[in-house]
Amino acid sequence: MKTKFDNIVKIRKQEVDKIKRDIQKINSALKEIENKVLKLKKELFSFSLPKSGSFSQIIQSREIQNAIKNEIDNLSSQINMLNSRKKALLEELKKAEIEYEKMKYLQAQEIKKMIKRQRLKEAKEIDEIAILLENFKNG
């Protein structure tokens, strides 16, 4: 049965699904970035300064270590930003799911009313047929 809430329910469901997809994208990005951070940390901890060589080689090694540390810091900032966005999306998802459930409830109530009206109409029609049949028998 078609109700006036069908389109609204559909839109609310699409909103919920979109937010869920956005959260999944963020989770994937977080995993990817966290894996990069772990890889960089392993690289940093396994990195050793040269025991001998020129001063420029030592400076170059230090610069490589600093570059790795900076990259880890940048990735950590991205993780924090994505976690904040995820938290906001989870709040949005809660609200969107509540709105979706409200519309589904209203839709269900409307369908119940429509079924009740249909049954009453059918009952009246059956009563009219019964009266006509009774009149036909008696007449």
ABEGO torsion letter per residue (X at the ends): XBBAAAAAAAAAAAAAAAAAAAAAAAAAAAAAAAAAAAAAAAAAAABBBBABEBAAAAAAAAAAAAAAAAAAAAAAAAAAAAAAAAAAAAAAAAAAAAAAAAAAAAAAAAAAAAAAAAAAAAAAAAAAAAAAAAAAAAX
